[in-house]
Amino acid sequence: MKMKLPAVPEHTPKCKLTIMNAGFCMTKKSHLLKGADKSNVSVPALFFLIEHPVHGNILFDTGYSTRYFEATKAFPFSLMNKITPVKITEKENAISQLLENNLTSKQIQTVILSHLHADHAGGIADFNHSTIYVDKNEWRYGQQSKLKLLWKGYLRQMYEKINLSSLEQLDFEESGHPYGPFGNTIDLLKDGTIILVPFPGHAIGQFGLLLNISNQERYFLIADSAYVRDNYQMNQGGSFLSRLAHYNSSQYESNFPILQQTEIDNPNLVIIPSHDPMMYQQFIGK
């Protein structure tokens, strides 16, 4: 299996990536990686600001938000916060962090949601002026009853007020085209900067984002295609409890060899899982 990516053309618009974080959940290391020790770890909820020279400011995910506490206040939704307690303050909300960087919600032209779990779509209600992209299958799945969704890590309360006139549902099967070794990808802006790559398994409609800045600077934001880099580097998933959160755990783990080979075949590519504490330390660390 070869996973060499195409070269980035010199004329590709030069984007800027800022890696940010909105909240943490507390869990055991062994929850993220089977066989790891059972010490507690703060798991980040990374989100990403992409500044495009033509298309403006784009978010990939929004992390948690303090609305999570209201959504999990009553039983049975409170069980989610008991299993993986969340820590986030108003100052750590995505919208608050962007304001500190002199960006208002009206200046965020686009929000791309990798999937609808609460630690990725938690802040979406703050961006009702943005065009919002979600996978078609993910959106349909996310319209089930709140109770049924709860057991798979969704809080419909967090995203149910999305303005449908702003929603764009991605159809990878209908609109997708091959990009190097990946099939059915979507070149979102039609300029080679942002390539959306489907990675179902953790969620039915999850996808990653390949950001092409140059041949020397490329990022693969893989959301929850792996919790931590060790998952795909060691070909090892998480605990039994973590498997319950996946839409299809076998499909999820089948992505590990693909990610491992992609990393090997593209030495300048930085693969970033959204919940890897090491990624947080490397790019944000305090």
Buried (B, 14 or more C-beta within 10 A) or exposed (E): EEBEBEEBEEEBBEBEBBBBBBBBBEBBBBBBBBEBEEEEBEBBBBBBBBBBEEBEBBBBBBBBBBBBEEBBEEEEBEEBBEBBEBEBEEEBBBBBBBBEEEBEBEEBBBBBBBBBBBBBBBBBBBBBBBBBBBBBBBBEBBEEEBEEBBEBBBBBBBBEEBEEEBBEBBEBEEEBEEBBBBEBBBBBBEBBBBBBBBBBBBBBBBBBBBBBBBBEBBBBBBBBBBBBBBBBBBEBBBBEEBBEBBBBBEBBBEBBEBBBBBBEBBEEBBBBBBBBBEBBEEBEEE
